[in-house]
Amino acid sequence: MLIPRELLNRSGYEPVTRVRLAGHLRRIGVAEGGVLMVHVRLSALGWVVGGMDSVVHALRDAVGEAGTLMAFSGWEDSPYHVADWPESWRRAYRDQPPFDPHVSAARREFGRFPERLRTWPGAERSSHPEASFVAVGPRGAELLADPADGDPWGPHGPLGGLVGLAGQVLMLGAPLKSLTLCHYAEATADVQGKRYHEYEMPVRRGDEVVWAAYRTLDTFSGALPYWDREDLQMGDSAVAKLADQAVAAGATDVSHIDDCPVVLIDAARAAGAVRAWIEAHFR
């Protein structure tokens, strides 16, 4: 491990260890035995002794053996821009291994944590290639079961399970603009004009490879026409704007490990605040 020189020279700086991190998480209210969805930006923590392995161990220490950890994993190849690619690129896209929940890697741009959790002993993975989640713990299979309505963002999907089980979300150095829970609020808001994306992705079903058709909420371009409304002052991230509503509603608690922000979120309260804001502006 190459330790940044500024940390060595910082007076009073202490490395982040498994014990130190777990103790902090328990003190700020991570529920033992609960369901905890986690977003991690490891670099924000400074030097974590043992790296991402120590983070996962600390998270498991905090929730206990009866607790369940969850992360949004996605898949390596997003289908969002395929229709706009040159023909040769579209052919190349179709020449790829199929999505297999037991094998396919988490999307790299989501950071190291989802992939580390996916490969943890006993990990579960949901079957939707674009909007897949991973979980470790006794509620994992329940959380990641295929939603009856085919909507991975909706009330029967993993985020709906998180809310229904009085779960929490932890932003461990990760910015609020990565709060995936906001897509659950979008999916469940009682408004018109939601945007959807239709695409095909290769999936393994038994011994066969099938190009399956999907229709999901457009979480890339915006599930609603946010930027058509100048009065909303959306900025460059719809999720960041939506997450601000959870903060304003008091659904978040902020602490710090050194300079690293640690935000603990009540999932149901946050989702309710975001949904109320959407319904107030788009009904």
Secondary structure, 3 states (H helix, E strand, C coil): CCCCHHHHCCCCCCCECHHHHHHHHHHHCCCCCCEEEEEECHHHHCCECCHHHHHHHHHHHHHCCCCEEEEECCCCCCCCCHHHCCHHHHHHHHCCCCECCCCCCCCHHHCHHHHHHHCCCCCEECCCCCCCEEEECCCHHHHCCCCCCCCCCCCCCHHHHHHHCCCEEEEEECCHHHCCHHHHHHHHCCCCCCCEEEEEEEEEECCEEEEEEEEEECCCCCCCCHHHCHHHCCCCCHHHHHHHHHHHCCCEEEEEECCEEEEEEEHHHHHHHHHHHHHHHHC
